[in-house]
Amino acid sequence: MAAFDRVKSGIPEMDVALDNIPEDKILLESKGASMGMSKASELDIIVLVDPVKYYEMPYKDKIKAAKLIGKINWYFRDKKKHMMLIVPGRVGTTSPELGVPTAFSDISAFEIICETEESKAGYNPELSYGSHIFQDLVEAEILYTAVFHNEKTVHYSPEKLEGLKDIVADFDGGSELTEIVHVYYVSDRKCEVYNDVANEHLLITC
């Protein structure tokens, strides 16, 4: 896409160019809901935890989703893959009813962490600026973003990922979580990330 090529070339004022991207190509677009450095890159892996299916899991089993994310994280850690994690509610929480109880070591290889609000399940993103995990995200230069049901979220269409290659069953424990955790291999889809800190504009296409 021309917009992303120009970002990579260092040409300023890219926010206007992004208006030319067709809506059906947009996975996520938000304004004022991200924290991190400006960047333009492509994605290889998108890990998505289904909010409703996760909510419906027995409480005692929710830790399995967190452990699976950790296995995915460590498998790809040194493979130079660009990865995004999309989870309901809070990442790094110790309370599974509030989100996915991962430690920072379980998500350290992801370049983008996205928390999503889900009214059907009662999940709400809430990253504490004083929390240890926030400090870890900042120090690791991991982009954080959130999907809210308000004007900050311009577009969010996770259904675009349905039908793409899902490799979750390739991981130990993944076969029993195929309806809950999805590991989409998108290297051949030209999924691109553009984050403009100055304009507080995040755009992810796929």
NORNORWO-V422407 format. One record per residue. RES is the residue in three letters. PSI is psi as a letter, one per 30 degrees, with the letter a starting at -180 (* if undefined). OMEGA is omega in radians with two decimals (none if undefined). Layout:
# NORNORWO-V422407
RES/PSI/OMEGA + RES/PSI/OMEGA
This chain:
# NORNORWO-V422407
MET/k/-3.07 + ALA/e/-3.11 + ALA/e/-3.11 + PHE/e/3.10 + ASP/e/-3.13 + ARG/e/3.08 + VAL/e/-3.12 + LYS/f/3.13 + SER/f/3.10 + GLY/g/3.13 + ILE/k/-3.07 + PRO/l/3.08 + GLU/h/-3.09 + MET/f/-3.06 + ASP/e/3.13 + VAL/e/-3.11 + ALA/f/-3.10 + LEU/f/3.11 + ASP/f/-3.09 + ASN/f/-3.11 + ILE/k/-3.11 + PRO/k/-3.11 + GLU/e/-3.10 + ASP/f/3.08 + LYS/f/-2.99 + ILE/k/3.03 + LEU/e/-3.13 + LEU/k/3.00 + GLU/k/3.14 + SER/l/3.11 + LYS/k/3.12 + GLY/g/-3.10 + ALA/g/-3.08 + SER/l/3.05 + MET/k/-3.14 + GLY/a/-3.08 + MET/l/3.00 + SER/k/-3.14 + LYS/l/2.99 + ALA/j/-3.10 + SER/l/3.08 + GLU/l/3.14 + LEU/k/3.05 + ASP/e/-3.06 + ILE/k/3.00 + ILE/j/3.09 + VAL/k/-3.09 + LEU/k/3.06 + VAL/j/-3.13 + ASP/k/-3.03 + PRO/e/-3.11 + VAL/e/3.13 + LYS/e/3.10 + TYR/e/3.11 + TYR/e/-3.08 + GLU/f/3.09 + MET/k/2.99 + PRO/k/-3.06 + TYR/e/-3.07 + LYS/f/-3.10 + ASP/f/-3.05 + LYS/f/3.11 + ILE/f/3.13 + LYS/e/3.11 + ALA/e/3.13 + ALA/e/3.14 + LYS/e/3.11 + LEU/e/3.09 + ILE/e/3.10 + GLY/e/3.11 + LYS/e/3.11 + ILE/e/3.14 + ASN/e/-3.08 + TRP/e/3.10 + TYR/e/-3.07 + PHE/f/-3.00 + ARG/e/-3.07 + ASP/g/-3.11 + LYS/g/3.07 + LYS/h/3.07 + LYS/k/3.11 + HIS/j/-2.99 + MET/k/3.08 + MET/k/3.10 + LEU/k/3.11 + ILE/j/-3.08 + VAL/l/3.06 + PRO/k/3.08 + GLY/b/-3.01 + ARG/k/3.03 + VAL/k/3.11 + GLY/g/3.11 + THR/l/3.03 + THR/f/-3.12 + SER/j/-3.09 + PRO/f/3.13 + GLU/f/-3.14 + LEU/f/-3.11 + GLY/a/-3.10 + VAL/k/-3.02 + PRO/i/3.10 + THR/l/2.94 + ALA/l/3.14 + PHE/e/3.14 + SER/f/3.12 + ASP/f/-3.04 + ILE/g/-2.99 + SER/f/-3.10 + ALA/f/3.12 + PHE/k/3.11 + GLU/f/-3.11 + ILE/k/3.04 + ILE/k/-3.12 + CYS/j/3.04 + GLU/k/-3.10 + THR/k/3.03 + GLU/k/3.11 + GLU/j/-3.07 + SER/e/-3.13 + LYS/f/-3.10 + ALA/f/3.10 + GLY/g/3.14 + TYR/k/3.12 + ASN/k/3.07 + PRO/k/3.08 + GLU/j/-3.14 + LEU/k/3.14 + SER/k/-3.12 + TYR/f/-3.13 + GLY/g/-3.07 + SER/l/3.12 + HIS/e/-3.08 + ILE/e/3.08 + PHE/e/3.11 + GLN/e/3.12 + ASP/e/3.12 + LEU/e/3.14 + VAL/e/-3.09 + GLU/e/-3.14 + ALA/g/-3.14 + GLU/h/3.07 + ILE/k/3.13 + LEU/k/3.08 + TYR/k/3.04 + THR/l/-3.13 + ALA/k/3.07 + VAL/j/3.11 + PHE/l/3.04 + HIS/i/3.10 + ASN/a/-3.02 + GLU/f/3.12 + LYS/f/3.12 + THR/j/-3.13 + VAL/e/3.11 + HIS/k/2.96 + TYR/j/-3.05 + SER/i/-3.14 + PRO/f/3.12 + GLU/f/3.09 + LYS/f/-3.09 + LEU/f/-3.11 + GLU/k/-3.13 + GLY/f/3.09 + LEU/l/-3.11 + LYS/k/-3.12 + ASP/j/-3.05 + ILE/g/-3.08 + VAL/e/-3.11 + ALA/f/3.12 + ASP/f/-3.08 + PHE/k/3.12 + ASP/k/-3.12 + GLY/f/-3.09 + GLY/e/-3.08 + SER/e/-3.12 + GLU/f/-3.12 + LEU/g/-3.04 + THR/f/3.12 + GLU/f/-3.05 + ILE/e/-3.14 + VAL/k/3.12 + HIS/k/3.11 + VAL/j/-3.06 + TYR/k/3.08 + TYR/j/-3.00 + VAL/g/-3.12 + SER/e/-3.11 + ASP/g/-3.08 + ARG/f/-3.07 + LYS/h/3.04 + CYS/k/-3.02 + GLU/k/-3.12 + VAL/k/3.05 + TYR/j/3.09 + ASN/j/-3.13 + ASP/j/-3.09 + VAL/e/-3.09 + ALA/e/-3.12 + ASN/g/-3.14 + GLU/h/-3.02 + HIS/j/3.07 + LEU/k/3.10 + LEU/k/3.07 + ILE/k/-3.14 + THR/l/3.13 + CYS/*/none
